[in-house]
Structure formats: structure tokens, C-alpha cells
Amino acid sequence: MIENKEHQYEKAVLVGLITQNQSEDKLIEYMDELEFLAFTAGATVDKRFTQRLTQPDSKTFVGKGKMEEIRDYIKEQKIGTVIFDDELSPSQLKNLEREMEVKVLDRTNLILDIFAQRAQTSYARTQVELAQYQYLLPRLSRMWSHLDKQKGGIGMRGPGETEIETDRRIIRDRITLLKDKLKVIDKQMGTQRNNRGKMVRTALVGYTNVGKSTLMNALSKSDVFAENKLFATLDTTVRKVVIGNLPFLLTDTVGFIRKLPTQLVESFKSTLDEVREADLLIHVVDISHESFEDHINSVNEILQEIDAHQKPMIMVFNKIDDFSYEKKEEDDLMPGSHKNISLEEWKKTWMAKSKFPTVFISALTKENFPEMKKMIYDEVHRIHISRFPYNDLLFEYFEDEEEVNE
């Protein structure tokens, strides 16, 4: 099912709702992220449509008038794709496609498409294919909408329903097969993890596109693929890193995102096992993003979901080279927003009181790298001597090794 191919850019429009649970500011932020997702998937956004509703319409997600406005616009501008910010139910998807007569995607489908493009190894492709089939199964009926246009009569309805049921059985069988295949791979990867010797295992975690792969390359002197797009890295990469005299294993994992499809959490279980079984987590945060605190909360929620939230952690605030803020006027007595807080002021907020070691760096320019490496060394050293007290690797301290190198 999964096809790894280059997508040509196509025109699309975005649709989102302001509800009692989602403010206008929050919607704008989500729509910005959705536009970045669309660009990553291979689409250019022509226009955004928003509507204020108490809750999404059960039939068409948006109201009737807004749906007609979107339909008229895409016909005039010859738009081929409509992307909704939230996950659509099978009935909503069917109704919208019938009314608009173009391709309709939701946020989940868009993320799955990006994963399908990005998956490189057989293992990642199997995980993505499983997630795609789990998403597709309840929505299969829309693929046979052409039968609705046929006239009634003997022999007209039966074959269509039979074909749908046949496809459902095929997909269920395929899901079972993929799950069995992943169980075998999970067992193999578990054996690999157990055979990695007496070295502390650390894992890079964080929101997508915060610079984990760039940091991985800088620390391990490797060439892991890194790009300024969402989900540039899907495959788990493990490298041996040596800081001072202390070797340890560093793992680059898939990035997290808000509204992460449940199908992906389930199918990427083994990839997340690298996080679950790590001894130390390095939580990378894009400090230049105005919503980095929301990103931290999203990552922490997923870590709690996979039962990895109690692990030792280092908070690494990346991209300080890209950080900027707007200085308030001295006579402005109104409360400032996030964009009015300088980097030095951020360092004095809750970050200074965090229970985890915190450092501010630039993975691109390697600013404050010595401070970060010392912090990682101290945490890995602490874990190492508690687990392997008689190991003879630690014959000198980090500072001594640094002096020798100088």
C-alpha cells in the first residue's frame, strides 16, 4: 500500500474551527502548523477558512453556509485538496467529498501521508503501513461512492456491498499480518538492545523539527539526515558517543506533535521502546518557537502515555541563534506576551527552578556546547557508576580529559 515517491506541489485550502475548547489564537497556531505539514507533504496553501462554532457539525464539520463558501471558492480557483485541522469521522469525510467533489483530508491523514513519504527502512514502512490500514478500515465505504450513482435494480446493490466486505476482510487480514511481522521485528530489536554492552543508553526526544538530528550529528560526528521540515527523521538511529573518557549510546527518535494520531502511537511502539528503555532522556526544545511551552507539554503527555515520564532528563533549549524578542517600551504598563521576554529573562523563570538540568544551546553554531557536554557527562557518569561500579572505563574525570585535549 505504501508508496515512497516524490509529491508534486498541489494547491490546497485549510479549514479550522474556533470552539469553546479552542480559542482563536490557538486555532491560528494550529493552522500555521497545519500549513507547515501541508508544505512538508507537498502542497501549497492557497487560503484558510475558519468558523466559530460551539462544536463541530456532526455531518459536515463546518456549517452549511461555510461549506458552500468553501465549495464555491475551490471551484472558482480550481483547488484540488481541502485539509481540515481535526480528524474527521467517516460520515463527515463521505459527506464532504460528496458535496465538494475534491480530495478531502484531515490532520491525521496528512500526517500519515508525510510518514509514508519519509519512511526509508523496511521496518518504518511496515509501521506506517499498519497505521494507514488502521485509519482506512472504518473509512473504506467512501472508496465505493461511485456505486451511489448507479440506478437501482436487480443485481445493482449486492456486488457493491460484497466488494466492500471483501476489501474489509483483506485489510483486516493485512493488519493481522503486519502486527505479526512487527512482533518479530520487536523481538529482534529487543535482542539488539540487550546486546549493546555495558553502556548507558540516552535518547533524544522532543517535538518535531526542534533540531534533534542536527544535535545528534554534532555530538556523534555522524551524518544523520536533517532537514527543516516536519518529521524529517522516522527511523531510529543509534550512535556511540564519547564525551571525555566516557562512551555511551545516543538514540535519535521520531519527533512528537500535537494531536498525534493514535494509530501512529500504536504502530510505532517499538520505536518508542527506545525511549521507554533509555536510561537518560535529552529533551530538545526549540526556544525560538513562540509556543515552545505547549510543545514541552505535548512531549510530556506522550512520555507519560508510554510510561517514560519518570526517567532522568536533561532539558536542552536549542536554536538560541534564531531566538528574537520584541522589547517593550518603558512606559508600556500592559502585561507583556511571550514575544516580549528576552532569553536572559526566560532563564530566570520556571526554567531556573526546573527539577531537571537545563542548558541553552545552538546545535547549528555549537554555542554553549561545552556546558551541555559537561551536563550530559555528569548525568551519564552518575548512571554509569551506579550500574557498573567496577567498570574500569572511568579512570579520569571529564575536566582532566578536557585539559589533555586542550
Long-range contacts (C-beta under 8 A, 24 or more apart in sequence): 1-129, 1-132, 1-133, 1-174, 2-116, 2-119, 2-125, 2-128, 2-129, 2-132, 3-116, 4-116, 4-117, 4-119, 4-120, 4-125, 5-117, 6-42, 7-41, 7-42, 7-43, 7-117, 8-42, 9-42, 9-43, 9-44, 10-42, 10-43, 10-44, 10-80, 10-81, 11-43, 11-44, 11-46, 11-77, 11-78, 11-79, 11-80, 11-81, 12-38, 12-43, 12-44, 12-45, 12-46, 12-79, 12-80, 12-81, 12-82, 12-83, 13-45, 13-46, 13-47, 13-48, 13-49, 13-70, 13-73, 13-74, 13-79, 13-81, 13-82, 13-83, 14-38, 14-45, 14-47, 14-48, 14-49, 14-83, 14-84, 14-85, 15-48, 15-49, 15-50, 15-61, 15-62, 15-70, 15-82, 15-83, 15-84, 15-85, 16-48, 16-49, 16-50, 16-84, 16-85, 16-86, 17-50, 17-51, 17-52, 17-53, 17-56, 17-61, 17-62, 17-85, 17-86, 18-50, 18-51, 18-52, 18-53, 19-52, 19-53, 19-54, 19-55, 19-56, 20-54, 20-55, 24-50, 24-52, 27-85, 29-290, 29-291, 29-294, 30-85, 30-258, 30-259, 31-85, 33-257, 33-258, 34-83, 34-85, 34-107, 34-110, 36-209, 36-229, 36-230, 37-107, 37-110, 37-111, 37-114, 37-230, 38-83, 38-110, 39-229, 40-114, 40-229, 40-230, 40-231, 41-110, 41-113, 41-114, 41-117, 42-117, 43-81, 43-83, 46-77, 46-79, 47-73, 47-77, 49-73, 56-86, 56-92, 57-92, 58-89, 58-91, 58-92, 59-91, 59-92, 59-95, 60-92, 60-95, 60-96, 60-99, 61-86, 61-88, 61-92, 61-96, 67-96, 67-99, 67-100, 70-100, 71-99, 71-100, 74-100, 74-102, 81-105, 83-107, 83-110, 86-259, 87-259, 87-261, 90-138, 90-139, 90-141, 90-142, 93-139, 93-142, 94-139, 94-141, 94-142, 94-145, 97-142, 97-145, 98-145, 107-259, 108-135, 108-259, 108-261, 108-263, 109-135, 111-231, 111-257, 111-260, 111-261, 111-264, 112-261, 112-263, 112-264, 114-230, 114-231, 115-231, 115-234, 115-264, 118-231, 118-232, 118-233, 118-234, 119-234, 119-235, 120-234, 120-235, 121-235, 123-185, 123-235, 123-270, 124-234, 124-235, 124-271, 126-178, 126-181, 126-182, 126-185, 127-182, 127-267, 127-268, 127-270, 127-271, 128-234, 128-267, 129-178, 130-175, 130-178, 130-179, 130-182, 130-263, 130-266, 130-267, 131-261, 131-263, 131-264, 131-266, 131-267, 131-268, 132-263, 133-171, 133-174, 133-175, 133-178, 134-175, 134-263, 134-266, 134-267, 135-261, 135-263, 136-171, 137-168, 137-171, 137-172, 137-175, 140-164, 140-167, 140-168, 140-171, 143-167, 182-267, 182-269, 182-270, 185-270, 186-269, 186-270, 186-273, 189-270, 189-273, 190-273, 193-273, 193-274, 193-277, 196-238, 196-249, 198-387, 198-388, 198-391, 199-240, 199-247, 199-248, 199-249, 200-248, 200-249, 200-279, 200-280, 200-380, 200-383, 200-384, 200-387, 201-248, 201-249, 201-251, 201-277, 201-278, 201-279, 201-280, 202-248, 202-249, 202-250, 202-251, 202-278, 202-279, 202-280, 202-281, 202-282, 202-376, 202-380, 203-250, 203-251, 203-253, 203-274, 203-275, 203-278, 203-280, 203-281, 203-282, 204-250, 204-251, 204-252, 204-253, 204-282, 204-284, 205-253, 205-256, 205-275, 205-281, 205-282, 205-283, 205-284, 205-299, 205-303, 206-255, 206-256, 206-283, 206-284, 206-285, 206-286, 206-295, 206-299, 207-255, 207-256, 207-257, 207-285, 207-286, 207-295, 207-296, 207-298, 207-299, 208-254, 208-255, 208-256, 208-257, 209-255, 209-286, 210-255, 210-284, 210-285, 210-286, 210-289, 210-295, 210-318, 210-319, 211-284, 211-286, 211-318, 211-319, 211-363, 211-364, 212-252, 212-253, 212-255, 212-284, 213-252, 214-363, 214-364, 215-282, 215-284, 215-316, 215-318, 215-363, 216-250, 216-252, 218-363, 218-366, 218-369, 219-250, 219-373, 220-250, 224-252, 230-255, 230-257, 231-255, 231-257, 234-271, 236-271, 236-274, 238-274, 243-373, 243-376, 243-377, 243-380, 243-398, 244-377, 244-396, 244-397, 244-398, 244-400, 244-401, 244-402, 245-393, 245-394, 245-395, 245-396, 245-398, 245-401, 246-377, 246-380, 246-381, 246-384, 246-393, 246-394, 246-398, 247-393, 248-380, 248-384, 251-275, 251-278, 256-298, 256-299, 256-302, 257-298, 258-294, 258-295, 258-298, 260-298, 260-302, 265-302, 265-305, 265-306, 272-306, 272-308, 275-303, 275-306, 275-308, 276-306, 276-307, 276-308, 278-308, 278-311, 279-311, 279-312, 279-383, 279-387, 280-311, 280-312, 280-313, 280-314, 280-376, 280-379, 280-380, 280-383, 281-308, 281-311, 281-312, 281-313, 281-314, 282-313, 282-314, 282-316, 282-376, 283-313, 283-314, 283-315, 283-316, 283-356, 284-316, 284-318, 285-315, 285-316, 285-317, 285-318, 286-318, 286-319, 287-317, 287-318, 287-319, 287-320, 287-323, 287-343, 287-346, 287-360, 288-319, 288-320, 288-322, 288-323, 288-324, 289-319, 290-338, 290-339, 292-317, 293-338, 312-356, 312-379, 312-383, 313-356, 314-356, 314-357, 314-358, 314-359, 314-375, 314-376, 314-379, 315-351, 315-354, 315-356, 315-357, 315-358, 315-359, 316-359, 316-361, 316-372, 317-351, 317-358, 317-359, 317-360, 317-361, 318-361, 318-362, 318-363, 319-362, 319-363, 319-364, 320-360, 320-361, 320-362, 320-367, 320-368, 321-362, 321-364, 321-365, 321-367, 322-362, 370-402, 374-398
